[in-house]
Amino acid sequence: MKNFTLQTLAELSSVQAQNRGNAIAFVFEGRTLTFDELNKHANQVAQGLLAEGIKPQARVAMLGKDSELSYEVLFGCAKAKAVLIGINWRLAAQEIVYILNHGQAEILFVTVELLPVIEQFQTALLTVKKIIVLNATHSAWTTYTSWRSQQLEDAPALTYAAEDIALQMYTSGTTGHPKGVQLPNYVFFRVMQGMRAQGDNWMSLGPDDKLLIALPQFHMGGIWWAIQGFIAGAQGVIVDMFVAWKALELIEHHRITKVEMVPSMIQTTLAEPACQTTDFSSVQGFLYGASPIAPGLLRKAMATFNCDFFQVYGLTETGNMAVCLRPEDHSLGGNKKMESAGKPLPGVQVRIIDADNNPLPINQDGEICIKSPANMLGYWQNEAATQQIFLDDWIRTGDVGYIDDEGYVFICDRIKDMIIYGGENIYPAEIEVALSEHDAVAEAAVIGIPDERWGEVIKAFVVLRPGHTVKQRELINFVRGRIADFKAPKSIAFVEALPRNPSGKVLKRMLRIPYWETQERQVN
């Protein structure tokens, strides 16, 4: 069986153990894990899950910072045909509990630093029947390495299908609750295999590459990148939490050849003093995406890393990469194409539609829709949201844009109110709800405003109740006690009233004008 015929993560792990054996698959803080060792450990994880009573397509969750162990769990779940729910460890405790309960997770793998969250809310967990601590020996909880070592190294006697759901990734929801995106095995294979079949080797990933894996596994861009490296037989160097100086050290020490970062990470890296002296001569390719990038920042990154640059655009719902801006469209002097997201990849279709779902001609703004071989199956237990995002076989992105006469996709604005803060998708609704829980707040509206470092930051407009007062910092801290810190407003403007249309709907575009009117695009 050759890699280009593979369609499942379970089979990928076994085949790479045969093909790459003693080669290093992952490096983390001085520890190494070969392809053969990973496969054996994944078999043990799978056997352990089956012994715990996990049935095919049952949910298993992981909460914690990344390491080589988190990839053992990933492939172990795939071999047991379980669905892995990766949880953003930056979320507030009640958000984590919601995902565990909504996802009906039966087993929870957790790193020791996140245990206090679970211990505090353990009684609220409705379906979790076992907790396994990944990165430490723990007297009160099952220890991962001990649990794993008790299992057989034989592969489970199961059959696998491309359509089996492998991951359930949670995205922010406009109603305040996240949605579980059901991603089958094929999301990691079909687009790239279709490209190779046409002779398109994209980033030329191969067994001699060393990839910096700096985006977390719970992030679609992070897990997709790591698996593409694994498919290529490359070595992945894992960062548990992105810190610029640490990433720079790893690039130089390990002679990293391919790098992936979101714009906020690029900004932080270029501002790090050590960037001036780091040896980037090994870097051949740089992948960026997840949020729009400022032209000046992109040109500075190109000059610093001096390698091929690739921009990707897509959603978790489209299996990550759907559109790509290639190196030949990048130039240090800048050009019009660098303002685009690039062209659809082979096998991917993009079209622009109007408010009545009719296709629009070139150079006309409308909603961007994507039809990809890697599109999700749907949202977990949310048929209404699934029907809303699908238009036949197309995914509605919620982004406004157009396609020019050369086929380049330009993104102009977002139909949804979503804010992209450092690559994290944030919806104002849940922040507005949290603000409104304060006794002094009558109503609130939240928008994203341009920020050089983060792309966008969160600004709130608050109307106070008569006779009430509250300080900005007090209200921000109040919100932080209810949702994740990174979702809290960076600033609050107290206003007498919010602008509304005749039907009473808040006109957020009016709130945005002072901050966005000088920007070339309404996303940053």
C-alpha positions in Angstrom: 0.0 0.0 0.0 1.5 3.3 -1.1 0.9 6.6 0.7 -1.0 8.2 -2.2 -3.7 5.5 -1.9 -4.3 6.0 1.9 -7.5 7.4 3.1 -7.5 6.8 6.9 -5.3 7.9 9.8 -5.2 4.4 11.2 -3.7 2.9 8.1 -1.4 5.9 7.7 0.2 5.1 11.1 0.8 1.4 10.2 2.2 2.1 6.7 4.6 4.8 7.9 5.8 2.4 10.6 6.7 0.0 7.7 8.1 2.7 5.4 9.9 4.9 7.8 10.4 2.7 10.9 13.3 4.1 12.8 13.1 7.6 11.3 11.9 10.2 13.8 8.3 11.2 13.5 8.1 13.8 16.3 10.5 15.7 18.5 9.3 17.4 21.7 11.6 19.1 24.3 14.5 16.7 23.6 12.4 13.6 23.4 12.0 11.8 20.1 9.4 9.4 18.8 10.0 7.2 15.8 7.3 6.2 13.3 7.6 2.6 14.6 7.3 3.6 18.2 4.4 5.9 17.5 2.5 3.1 15.7 3.1 0.7 18.6 2.0 3.2 21.2 -1.1 4.1 19.0 -2.0 0.4 18.9 -1.7 0.3 22.7 -3.9 3.4 23.0 -6.5 1.8 20.7 -6.5 -1.5 22.6 -6.8 0.4 25.9 -9.8 2.4 24.5 -11.5 -0.8 23.3 -10.9 -2.4 26.7 -12.6 0.6 28.3 -15.7 -0.1 26.2 -15.2 2.6 23.5 -17.3 1.7 20.5 -16.8 2.8 16.9 -17.5 6.5 16.5 -17.8 7.1 20.3 -16.2 10.3 21.4 -12.8 10.7 23.2 -11.6 14.1 24.3 -8.2 15.6 24.8 -7.5 18.7 26.9 -4.0 20.0 27.2 -0.9 21.4 25.6 0.7 19.4 22.8 3.5 16.9 22.9 4.4 13.7 21.1 1.9 11.9 23.4 -1.0 13.9 22.0 -0.2 12.4 18.6 -0.1 8.9 20.1 -3.6 9.6 21.3 -4.7 11.0 18.0 -3.6 7.9 16.0 -4.7 5.6 18.8 -8.2 7.0 18.6 -8.1 6.5 14.8 -7.1 2.9 15.2 -10.0 2.3 17.7 -12.3 4.1 15.3 -13.1 6.6 18.1 -13.7 10.3 17.3 -11.2 12.6 19.0 -12.4 15.9 20.4 -9.5 18.3 20.8 -10.4 21.1 23.2 -8.9 24.5 23.3 -7.2 24.7 26.7 -7.5 28.5 26.7 -11.3 28.3 27.1 -13.0 29.1 30.3 -14.0 26.1 32.5 -17.7 26.3 31.8 -16.9 26.3 28.0 -14.8 23.2 28.4 -17.5 21.5 30.4 -20.0 22.4 27.7 -17.9 20.8 24.9 -17.3 17.7 27.0 -21.0 17.3 27.7 -22.3 18.3 24.2 -19.7 16.0 22.6 -20.7 13.1 24.9 -17.0 12.4 25.6 -16.5 9.1 27.4 -12.8 9.2 28.0 -10.8 12.4 28.7 -7.0 12.7 28.3 -5.8 15.7 30.1 -2.4 17.2 30.9 -1.6 17.8 34.5 -1.7 21.6 34.4 -5.4 21.5 33.3 -6.5 19.0 36.0 -7.6 21.8 38.4 -10.3 22.8 35.9 -11.6 19.2 35.6 -11.4 18.6 39.4 -13.4 21.8 40.0 -16.2 20.7 37.6 -16.0 17.0 37.6 -19.5 16.5 39.0 -20.8 18.5 36.1 -19.4 16.1 33.5 -22.3 13.9 32.3 -20.6 11.3 30.1 -16.9 11.1 31.0 -16.3 7.8 32.7 -12.5 7.8 32.9 -9.8 10.5 33.1 -6.3 9.8 32.1 -3.4 12.2 32.9 -1.0 12.5 29.9 2.2 14.1 31.1 2.6 13.2 34.8 2.3 10.4 37.4 -0.8 11.1 39.4 -1.9 9.4 42.6 -5.6 10.1 42.2 -6.0 9.6 38.4 -5.0 7.1 35.9 -1.5 7.8 34.5 -1.2 7.6 30.7 2.2 5.8 30.4 1.2 3.2 33.0 -2.2 2.7 31.4 -0.7 2.5 27.9 2.0 0.0 29.0 -0.6 -2.5 30.1 -2.1 -2.8 26.6 -1.1 -5.1 23.7 1.0 -3.7 20.9 -1.1 -5.5 18.3 -3.2 -3.5 15.9 -7.0 -3.9 16.5 -8.8 -6.2 14.1 -11.0 -3.4 12.7 -11.7 -2.2 9.2 -11.5 1.5 8.4 -13.2 3.8 5.9 -12.4 7.2 4.6 -15.9 8.4 5.6 -15.4 7.4 9.3 -15.4 10.5 11.4 -11.9 11.0 12.9 -12.2 14.4 14.6 -14.8 16.6 16.1 -13.5 20.1 16.3 -15.5 22.9 18.0 -15.9 26.3 16.5 -17.3 29.4 18.1 -21.0 29.8 17.7 -23.0 32.9 16.9 -25.5 31.9 19.7 -22.8 31.7 22.2 -22.4 27.9 22.0 -19.7 26.3 19.9 -20.6 23.8 17.1 -18.9 20.4 16.7 -17.5 20.0 13.2 -17.5 16.4 12.2 -14.4 15.7 10.1 -13.9 12.3 8.4 -10.5 10.7 7.7 -10.6 11.9 4.1 -10.1 15.6 5.0 -6.4 14.9 5.4 -5.9 13.1 2.2 -8.2 13.9 -0.8 -7.1 17.4 -1.7 -3.4 16.7 -1.5 -3.8 13.4 -3.4 -5.8 15.1 -6.1 -3.1 17.7 -6.5 -0.3 15.1 -6.7 -2.3 13.2 -9.3 -2.0 16.3 -11.4 1.7 16.7 -10.8 1.2 19.5 -8.3 3.7 18.9 -5.5 2.6 22.1 -3.7 5.2 22.7 -0.9 7.3 19.6 -1.9 6.9 18.0 1.5 9.2 15.0 1.8 11.0 12.7 4.2 14.0 15.0 4.5 11.8 17.9 5.8 11.6 19.1 9.3 8.4 20.9 10.2 7.9 23.4 12.9 4.5 22.5 14.5 3.7 25.7 16.3 -0.1 25.7 16.0 -2.0 23.6 18.5 -3.6 20.3 17.7 -7.0 21.6 18.6 -6.6 24.1 15.8 -7.5 22.8 12.3 -4.5 24.4 10.8 -2.2 22.9 13.4 -3.4 19.3 13.2 -3.7 19.4 9.4 -0.1 20.7 9.1 1.3 18.0 11.4 -0.5 15.2 9.5 0.6 16.5 6.1 4.2 16.2 7.5 3.5 12.7 8.8 2.1 11.7 5.4 5.3 12.9 3.8 7.4 11.0 6.3 8.9 14.3 7.6 10.0 15.1 11.1 7.7 17.3 13.2 9.1 19.5 15.9 6.3 20.3 18.3 5.9 23.5 20.3 3.5 23.1 23.2 2.8 26.8 23.5 4.0 29.4 21.0 6.7 31.7 22.3 8.7 33.6 19.7 12.2 33.1 21.1 11.6 29.4 21.6 10.3 29.0 18.1 13.4 30.8 16.8 15.7 28.5 18.8 14.0 25.4 17.4 14.2 26.7 13.8 18.0 27.1 14.2 18.8 24.1 16.3 16.7 21.6 14.3 17.4 23.1 10.9 13.7 23.5 10.3 12.8 23.4 6.6 9.1 24.3 6.6 7.3 26.7 8.9 3.6 27.4 9.5 2.4 30.5 11.4 -0.6 32.7 11.7 0.0 36.5 11.2 0.0 37.3 14.9 2.7 34.7 15.4 4.7 36.2 12.5 4.4 39.7 14.1 5.6 38.5 17.4 8.5 36.5 15.9 9.7 39.5 13.8 9.6 41.7 16.9 11.7 39.3 19.0 15.3 40.6 19.3 16.7 37.2 18.6 15.1 37.2 15.2 18.0 39.5 14.0 20.6 36.9 14.7 18.7 33.6 14.0 20.0 31.4 11.2 17.1 30.9 8.8 19.2 29.4 6.0 17.5 25.9 6.4 14.0 27.3 5.9 12.7 26.6 2.4 8.9 27.1 2.7 6.7 29.3 4.9 2.9 28.7 5.2 0.6 31.4 6.6 -3.1 31.8 7.0 -6.0 31.7 9.4 -6.5 35.5 9.2 -5.6 38.2 6.8 -2.1 39.6 6.9 -1.0 43.2 6.7 1.0 43.8 3.5 3.9 45.4 5.3 4.2 42.5 7.7 4.1 40.0 4.9 6.9 41.8 3.0 9.0 42.0 6.2 8.5 38.3 6.8 9.5 37.5 3.2 12.7 39.6 3.5 13.6 38.0 6.9 13.0 34.3 6.0 14.0 34.6 2.4 12.1 31.5 1.2 9.0 30.5 -0.7 5.8 31.8 0.9 2.4 30.1 0.7 -0.9 31.6 1.9 -3.9 29.3 2.5 -7.5 30.1 3.0 -10.3 27.7 4.1 -12.4 26.8 7.1 -12.5 24.0 9.6 -15.7 23.0 7.8 -13.8 22.8 4.5 -11.0 20.6 5.9 -8.6 23.5 6.1 -6.8 24.4 2.9 -9.0 25.2 -0.1 -7.4 28.3 -1.7 -3.7 29.0 -2.0 -1.5 31.9 -3.0 1.7 30.5 -4.4 5.3 31.7 -4.1 5.3 33.0 -7.7 2.5 35.4 -6.7 4.6 36.9 -3.9 7.1 39.8 -4.4 9.1 41.9 -2.0 7.8 45.0 -3.7 4.2 43.9 -3.3 1.6 43.4 -6.0 -2.2 43.2 -6.4 -2.3 39.4 -6.2 -0.8 39.5 -2.7 -4.0 41.2 -1.6 -5.9 38.0 -2.6 -6.2 34.6 -0.9 -4.9 33.0 -4.1 -6.6 30.5 -6.4 -8.7 27.4 -5.6 -6.6 24.3 -5.3 -7.0 21.5 -7.9 -10.2 19.6 -7.1 -11.6 22.6 -5.1 -14.3 24.9 -6.5 -15.1 28.4 -5.4 -18.1 30.5 -6.4 -19.6 33.8 -5.3 -23.4 34.1 -4.7 -25.8 36.9 -4.1 -28.4 37.1 -1.3 -30.7 34.8 -3.3 -28.0 32.1 -3.7 -27.5 32.9 -7.4 -24.0 32.7 -8.8 -22.4 36.1 -9.5 -20.0 37.0 -12.4 -16.4 37.9 -12.0 -15.3 41.0 -10.0 -18.7 41.2 -8.3 -18.9 41.0 -4.5 -21.0 38.3 -2.8 -20.7 35.4 -0.4 -17.8 33.0 -1.0 -18.8 29.4 -1.2 -16.5 26.4 -1.3 -17.0 22.9 -2.7 -14.0 20.7 -1.7 -13.3 17.0 -1.5 -12.4 17.7 2.1 -15.7 19.3 3.2 -17.1 18.3 6.6 -20.0 15.8 7.0 -21.9 18.3 9.2 -22.3 19.6 12.7 -22.7 17.2 15.5 -26.3 17.0 16.7 -27.1 20.4 15.0 -29.1 19.7 11.8 -30.3 23.3 11.7 -26.8 24.7 11.6 -25.7 22.1 9.1 -28.5 23.0 6.7 -27.7 26.6 7.2 -24.1 26.4 6.2 -24.6 23.9 3.3 -25.9 25.0 -0.1 -26.3 21.7 -1.8 -22.6 20.4 -1.7 -21.2 23.8 -1.1 -20.0 25.4 2.2 -21.1 28.9 2.8 -18.1 30.7 4.3 -19.9 33.8 5.6 -17.1 35.8 3.9 -17.8 38.5 1.3 -15.5 38.5 -1.7 -15.1 38.3 -5.4 -13.1 36.3 -8.0 -11.2 38.3 -10.5 -10.7 37.5 -14.2 -7.6 35.4 -13.5 -9.4 33.3 -10.9 -7.9 34.8 -7.8 -10.2 35.0 -4.7 -10.3 38.3 -2.9 -11.8 38.5 0.6 -13.4 41.9 1.4 -15.5 41.6 4.5 -17.4 39.1 6.6 -21.1 38.6 6.5 -21.0 37.2 10.0 -19.9 39.3 12.9 -16.9 37.0 13.6 -13.7 38.6 14.9 -10.4 37.0 14.1 -8.0 37.7 16.9 -4.5 36.2 16.4 -6.0 33.4 14.3 -8.7 32.6 16.8 -12.3 32.9 15.6 -14.4 34.8 18.1 -18.1 35.7 17.9 -19.4 38.8 19.6 -22.7 37.2 20.8 -21.1 35.3 23.6 -19.1 38.3 24.8 -22.2 40.5 24.7 -24.1 37.9 26.8 -21.3 37.9 29.4 -21.2 41.7 29.5 -25.0 41.8 30.0 -24.8 39.7 33.0 -23.3 42.6 35.0 -25.8 44.5 37.0 -24.7 47.8 35.7 -25.0 46.9 32.0 -28.3 47.6 30.1 -27.0 46.4 26.7 -23.8 45.8 24.8 -22.4 45.5 21.3 -19.1 44.1 20.4 -17.0 44.6 17.2 -13.4 43.9 16.0 -11.2 46.8 15.3 -7.9 46.8 13.4 -4.7 45.9 15.3 -1.2 45.7 13.8 -0.2 42.8 16.0 -3.3 40.7 16.3 -5.2 41.5 13.1 -8.2 42.5 15.1 -8.9 43.2 18.8 -12.2 43.2 20.6 -13.9 46.5 21.4 -17.2 46.7 23.3 -19.8 49.5 23.4 -21.8 49.5 26.6 -25.0 51.3 27.7 -25.3 51.5 31.4 -28.4 51.1 33.5 -29.7 54.4 34.9 -28.0 55.2 38.2 -25.3 52.6 37.7 -21.6 53.1 37.2 -18.7 50.7 36.5 -15.1 51.1 35.5 -13.8 49.7 32.3 -11.2 47.5 34.0 -13.8 46.1 36.4 -16.1 45.2 33.6 -13.3 43.5 31.6 -12.3 41.4 34.6 -16.0 40.5 35.1 -16.1 39.1 31.6 -12.9 37.2 32.1 -14.5 35.3 34.9 -17.2 34.0 32.5 -15.5 33.3 29.2 -11.9 32.7 28.0 -9.4 35.6 28.7 -8.6 36.0 25.0 -12.3 36.7 24.3 -12.5 39.6 26.8 -12.7 43.1 25.3 -9.5 45.0 25.1 -11.3 48.3 25.5 -14.9 49.5 26.3 -16.6 52.6 25.2 -19.5 53.7 27.4 -22.3 55.2 25.2 -25.8 56.6 25.9 -27.4 54.5 23.2 -26.5 52.0 20.4 -27.2 52.9 16.8 -30.2 51.0 15.4 -32.2 50.6 12.3 -36.0 51.2 12.2 -36.7 47.6 13.2 -34.5 47.9 16.3 -31.5 45.9 15.1 -28.1 47.3 16.3 -26.1 48.8 13.4 -22.7 47.5 14.0 -21.4 48.9 10.7 -22.0 52.3 12.2 -19.8 51.4 15.2 -17.1 50.1 12.9 -16.8 53.1 10.6 -14.5 55.2 12.7 -12.0 52.4 13.0 -12.2 50.8 9.6 -12.9 53.8 7.2 -9.2 54.3 6.5 -8.5 50.6 5.9 -8.3 49.2 2.4 -10.2 46.1 3.5 -12.8 45.5 6.1 -10.8 42.6 7.5 -7.3 43.0 8.9 
